[in-house]
Amino acid sequence: MNHASKKKSEQPMQRLYINEVGVRDGFQIEKNIIRTETKIAFIDQLSKTGVAKIEAASFVHPKFVPNMADAEAVLANIERAPNVIYSAITPNVKGMERAVACHQSGAKIDEMNLFMSVSETHNMANVKRTTAQSLADFAIMVPMAKAAGIKLNGTLSTTFGCPFEGLVEEDRVLDFASQYLALGFDALTFADTTGMANPRQVERLMREAVKRFPRTKITLHFHNTRGMGLANVIAGINADVIHYDASIAGLGGCPFAPGATGNICTEDCVNMLQDLGFETGVDLERLLAAAVKIPMIVGHDVPGQVMKAGKTMQLHVVPDKLYTT
């Protein structure tokens, strides 16, 4: 090995951060009600895997999302790991009021994730608000969270395309991102809500976002509706984005987009990134031990691949008959 090659091999691996959203983004659309105790035990197991963040609850109306009706109970009873951020999500003022009350009762919320779609049609379908109305709500919600000591992440849904309107202008996306930051958000998530993104588009837009918001933590949230989720992660890495949402066993999907399937699968993503030499801080064995429980919890098959096939370098015993005549 020459000196240049040795020097290159000694360089530390790039650190990437994996956020687990399956408990919220995945469980929320399940038809069967998942018991509160099951969620708590599962979050406790995820907390030991090394993921950077767990989106544990959603403060939405239980009539519309019954599986998220127990947000307060979940946050009050989980066992928190010191290096994990525990977040929750809400789209409206009433949800923020509940979240602040929950936080002040002792069920701490490290971060609230507020969201709206950057396309008018999807935002109306999803939260029954125009984008202007959502921004007006955010102007009320941000000070509420700040006063309670809760950090804020702002998600821009349908960043890479709307199932009703098609392509969303990139300037529109970046303009909304600027408005989020002006309102006081601490971080941004650009979400491919219905799996319409492609790698070239992701890398182009994220290079511009990183350039325009250099001091802002940026997260990418991909769905795998058209099988391009992990390719889009690589495109994001090429644009210097280091934070990624993913869902255990590939759970999730958008209820307002026909044919939309789940988020990128956490364990599949971690397996890929580790194969490529990136440091994720995630114990893949522990993550797989959690993933294999999901089919029993939700009552159906799931799209995760590594949980079925095993890690890339999981070798198998050579059959005895290979050496017999």
C-alpha positions as CSV (number, residue, x, y, z in Angstrom):
1,M,0.0,0.0,0.0
2,N,1.4,3.4,-1.0
3,H,1.5,6.3,1.4
4,A,-1.5,8.1,-0.3
5,S,-3.7,5.0,0.0
6,K,-2.7,4.5,3.6
7,K,-3.5,8.1,4.4
8,K,-6.9,7.8,2.7
9,S,-7.8,4.5,4.6
10,E,-7.0,6.2,7.9
11,Q,-9.5,9.0,7.4
12,P,-12.5,8.7,9.8
13,M,-15.8,7.6,8.3
14,Q,-18.4,10.2,7.8
15,R,-21.0,10.3,10.6
16,L,-24.6,10.1,9.6
17,Y,-27.7,10.4,12.0
18,I,-30.7,8.1,11.7
19,N,-34.1,9.2,13.1
20,E,-36.7,6.5,13.7
21,V,-40.2,7.6,12.8
22,G,-42.0,4.3,12.6
23,V,-43.8,4.5,15.9
24,R,-45.5,7.7,14.6
25,D,-45.4,7.7,10.8
26,G,-45.9,3.9,10.7
27,F,-48.3,3.1,13.4
28,Q,-50.6,6.1,12.7
29,I,-52.1,4.5,9.5
30,E,-52.6,1.0,10.9
31,K,-56.2,-0.1,10.9
32,N,-55.8,-2.1,14.1
33,I,-55.4,-0.2,17.3
34,I,-51.9,-0.8,18.8
35,R,-51.9,-0.9,22.5
36,T,-50.2,1.8,24.5
37,E,-48.1,-0.7,26.4
38,T,-46.9,-2.2,23.1
39,K,-45.7,1.2,21.9
40,I,-43.9,2.0,25.1
41,A,-42.1,-1.3,25.2
42,F,-41.2,-0.9,21.5
43,I,-39.9,2.6,21.9
44,D,-37.8,1.4,24.9
45,Q,-36.3,-1.3,22.6
46,L,-35.6,1.3,19.9
47,S,-33.9,3.6,22.4
48,K,-31.2,0.9,22.9
49,T,-30.4,0.6,19.2
50,G,-28.4,3.9,18.8
51,V,-30.8,5.9,16.6
52,A,-30.3,9.6,17.1
53,K,-34.0,10.5,17.4
54,I,-37.3,8.7,17.9
55,E,-40.6,10.4,16.8
56,A,-42.7,8.9,19.6
57,A,-46.1,10.5,19.3
58,S,-48.5,12.8,17.4
59,F,-50.8,15.4,18.8
60,V,-53.7,15.2,16.4
61,H,-57.4,14.7,16.8
62,P,-58.0,11.0,17.9
63,K,-61.1,10.9,15.7
64,F,-58.9,11.2,12.6
65,V,-55.9,9.3,13.8
66,P,-57.0,6.8,16.5
67,N,-53.6,5.2,16.9
68,M,-52.2,8.4,18.2
69,A,-54.8,9.1,20.8
70,D,-52.4,8.0,23.6
71,A,-49.6,10.5,23.0
72,E,-49.5,11.8,26.6
73,A,-49.5,8.3,28.1
74,V,-46.7,7.1,25.7
75,L,-44.4,10.1,26.5
76,A,-45.1,9.8,30.2
77,N,-44.0,6.2,30.4
78,I,-41.1,5.6,28.1
79,E,-37.6,5.0,29.4
80,R,-35.4,7.6,27.9
81,A,-31.9,7.1,26.7
82,P,-29.5,10.0,27.3
83,N,-28.3,10.4,23.7
84,V,-31.7,10.1,22.0
85,I,-34.0,13.0,21.1
86,Y,-37.6,12.2,21.7
87,S,-39.9,14.2,19.4
88,A,-43.6,14.5,18.7
89,I,-45.5,16.1,15.8
90,T,-48.5,18.3,15.4
91,P,-50.1,20.4,12.6
92,N,-52.2,22.9,14.6
93,V,-52.6,25.1,17.6
94,K,-54.8,22.7,19.6
95,G,-52.2,20.0,19.2
96,M,-49.4,22.4,20.4
97,E,-51.5,23.2,23.4
98,R,-51.7,19.5,24.3
99,A,-48.0,19.1,23.7
100,V,-47.0,22.0,25.9
101,A,-49.3,20.7,28.7
102,C,-47.8,17.2,28.3
103,H,-44.2,18.6,28.5
104,Q,-45.0,20.8,31.5
105,S,-46.6,17.8,33.3
106,G,-43.2,16.1,33.3
107,A,-43.5,14.0,30.1
108,K,-40.7,15.8,28.4
109,I,-40.7,16.5,24.7
110,D,-37.3,17.4,23.3
111,E,-38.5,18.6,20.0
112,M,-41.8,19.4,18.3
113,N,-42.1,18.8,14.6
114,L,-44.6,21.1,12.8
115,F,-45.5,20.4,9.3
116,M,-47.4,21.6,6.3
117,S,-47.4,20.7,2.6
118,V,-45.7,23.1,0.2
119,S,-48.4,22.3,-2.4
120,E,-51.8,23.9,-1.6
121,T,-53.9,20.9,-2.7
122,H,-52.1,18.4,-0.5
123,N,-52.0,20.7,2.5
124,M,-55.8,21.1,2.2
125,A,-56.3,17.3,1.9
126,N,-53.9,16.6,4.8
127,V,-54.6,19.3,7.4
128,K,-57.7,21.1,5.9
129,R,-55.7,24.4,5.8
130,T,-54.2,26.6,3.1
131,T,-50.5,27.1,3.3
132,A,-51.1,30.7,4.5
133,Q,-53.3,29.5,7.3
134,S,-50.7,26.9,8.3
135,L,-48.0,29.6,8.4
136,A,-50.3,31.8,10.5
137,D,-50.8,28.9,12.9
138,F,-47.0,28.4,13.1
139,A,-46.6,32.0,14.1
140,I,-48.8,31.2,17.2
141,M,-47.3,27.8,17.9
142,V,-43.6,28.7,17.7
143,P,-43.7,31.1,20.7
144,M,-45.7,28.5,22.7
145,A,-43.0,25.9,22.2
146,K,-40.1,28.3,22.8
147,A,-41.7,29.5,26.1
148,A,-41.9,25.9,27.2
149,G,-38.3,25.2,26.3
150,I,-39.2,22.8,23.4
151,K,-37.0,22.9,20.2
152,L,-38.8,23.1,16.9
153,N,-38.3,21.3,13.6
154,G,-40.3,22.4,10.6
155,T,-41.2,19.8,7.9
156,L,-41.9,20.8,4.3
157,S,-44.1,18.0,3.0
158,T,-44.4,17.3,-0.7
159,T,-41.0,19.0,-1.3
160,F,-40.2,16.8,-4.3
161,G,-43.7,16.5,-5.8
162,C,-47.4,16.6,-5.1
163,P,-49.7,13.7,-6.1
164,F,-52.4,16.3,-7.1
165,E,-50.3,19.1,-8.6
166,G,-47.2,17.4,-9.9
167,L,-43.8,19.0,-9.7
168,V,-43.4,21.7,-7.0
169,E,-41.2,24.6,-8.0
170,E,-37.9,24.5,-6.1
171,D,-38.0,28.3,-5.4
172,R,-41.3,27.8,-3.7
173,V,-39.9,25.1,-1.4
174,L,-36.9,27.2,-0.5
175,D,-39.1,30.3,0.1
176,F,-41.2,28.4,2.5
177,A,-38.0,27.1,4.2
178,S,-36.9,30.7,4.7
179,Q,-40.3,31.6,6.2
180,Y,-40.0,28.7,8.6
181,L,-36.6,30.0,9.8
182,A,-37.9,33.6,10.1
183,L,-40.6,32.3,12.4
184,G,-38.0,30.8,14.7
185,F,-37.7,27.1,13.7
186,D,-34.5,25.5,14.8
187,A,-34.2,22.9,12.0
188,L,-35.8,21.8,8.7
189,T,-37.0,18.6,7.2
190,F,-37.5,18.3,3.5
191,A,-40.0,15.4,2.9
192,D,-40.7,13.3,-0.1
193,T,-44.2,12.6,1.3
194,T,-45.5,10.3,-1.5
195,G,-42.2,9.0,-2.9
196,M,-42.0,11.2,-6.0
197,A,-38.3,12.2,-5.7
198,N,-35.5,11.1,-7.9
199,P,-31.7,11.3,-7.0
200,R,-30.8,14.0,-9.4
201,Q,-33.6,16.2,-8.1
202,V,-32.7,15.5,-4.5
203,E,-29.0,16.3,-5.0
204,R,-29.7,19.5,-6.9
205,L,-32.2,20.9,-4.4
206,M,-30.3,19.9,-1.3
207,R,-27.1,21.4,-2.6
208,E,-29.0,24.7,-2.8
209,A,-30.6,24.3,0.6
210,V,-27.3,23.5,2.3
211,K,-25.8,26.6,0.6
212,R,-28.7,28.8,1.5
213,F,-29.1,27.6,5.1
214,P,-25.5,26.7,6.1
215,R,-26.1,26.9,9.9
216,T,-29.4,25.0,9.9
217,K,-29.7,21.3,10.6
218,I,-31.4,19.7,7.6
219,T,-33.1,16.3,7.6
220,L,-34.3,14.3,4.6
221,H,-37.5,12.2,4.8
222,F,-38.0,9.8,2.0
223,H,-40.7,7.3,1.1
224,N,-40.0,4.3,-1.1
225,T,-43.2,4.3,-3.1
226,R,-41.4,3.9,-6.4
227,G,-38.3,2.1,-5.1
228,M,-35.9,5.1,-5.2
229,G,-35.8,5.8,-1.4
230,L,-32.2,4.5,-0.7
231,A,-30.9,5.9,-4.0
232,N,-32.2,9.3,-2.8
233,V,-30.4,8.9,0.5
234,I,-27.1,8.6,-1.4
235,A,-28.0,11.7,-3.4
236,G,-28.6,13.5,-0.1
237,I,-25.3,12.4,1.2
238,N,-23.6,13.7,-2.0
239,A,-25.2,17.1,-1.1
240,D,-23.8,17.0,2.4
241,V,-27.0,16.2,4.3
242,I,-26.3,14.0,7.3
243,H,-29.7,13.5,9.0
244,Y,-32.2,11.0,7.7
245,D,-35.7,9.8,8.8
246,A,-36.5,6.2,8.4
247,S,-39.2,3.8,9.6
248,I,-38.6,0.4,11.2
249,A,-39.5,-2.5,8.8
250,G,-40.5,0.1,6.2
251,L,-43.8,1.0,7.9
252,G,-45.8,4.1,6.9
253,G,-47.4,5.8,4.0
254,C,-49.5,8.8,3.1
255,P,-53.3,8.3,3.5
256,F,-53.9,11.1,1.0
257,A,-52.0,9.7,-1.9
258,P,-53.2,6.7,-3.9
259,G,-50.7,3.9,-3.9
260,A,-48.2,5.6,-1.6
261,T,-46.2,3.0,0.4
262,G,-44.1,3.2,3.4
263,N,-41.0,5.2,4.4
264,I,-37.6,4.0,3.7
265,C,-36.8,1.1,5.9
266,T,-34.5,1.9,8.9
267,E,-32.7,-1.4,9.0
268,D,-32.3,-1.6,5.2
269,C,-30.9,2.0,5.2
270,V,-28.5,1.3,8.1
271,N,-27.3,-1.9,6.4
272,M,-26.6,0.0,3.2
273,L,-24.8,2.8,4.9
274,Q,-22.6,0.5,7.0
275,D,-21.7,-1.5,3.9
276,L,-20.6,1.8,2.3
277,G,-18.4,2.6,5.2
278,F,-20.5,5.3,6.9
279,E,-20.7,5.6,10.7
280,T,-24.3,5.6,11.9
281,G,-24.0,4.9,15.6
282,V,-26.7,2.2,15.2
283,D,-26.3,-1.4,16.4
284,L,-27.8,-3.2,13.4
285,E,-28.3,-6.5,15.3
286,R,-30.4,-4.7,17.9
287,L,-32.3,-2.9,15.2
288,L,-33.1,-6.2,13.4
289,A,-34.2,-7.7,16.7
290,A,-36.8,-4.9,17.0
291,A,-37.8,-5.1,13.3
292,V,-38.7,-8.8,13.3
293,K,-41.4,-8.0,15.9
294,I,-43.3,-5.6,13.7
295,P,-45.3,-8.1,11.6
296,M,-46.8,-9.5,14.8
297,I,-47.5,-6.1,16.2
298,V,-49.3,-4.8,13.1
299,G,-50.7,-8.1,12.0
300,H,-49.4,-8.2,8.4
301,D,-46.3,-8.5,6.3
302,V,-43.9,-5.6,6.0
303,P,-41.6,-4.4,3.2
304,G,-38.3,-4.6,5.1
305,Q,-35.8,-6.7,3.3
306,V,-32.8,-7.1,5.5
307,M,-34.9,-8.4,8.4
308,K,-35.8,-11.3,6.0
309,A,-32.6,-11.8,4.1
310,G,-30.1,-11.0,6.8
311,K,-27.2,-8.5,6.8
312,T,-25.1,-8.4,3.6
313,M,-22.2,-10.4,5.1
314,Q,-24.4,-12.8,7.0
315,L,-22.8,-16.0,5.7
316,H,-24.4,-19.5,5.6
317,V,-23.1,-23.0,6.2
318,V,-22.0,-24.7,3.1
319,P,-24.4,-27.7,2.4
320,D,-22.8,-31.1,3.1
321,K,-24.0,-32.5,-0.1
322,L,-21.9,-30.0,-2.0
323,Y,-18.9,-32.3,-1.3
324,T,-20.6,-35.7,-1.9
325,T,-20.8,-37.6,-5.1
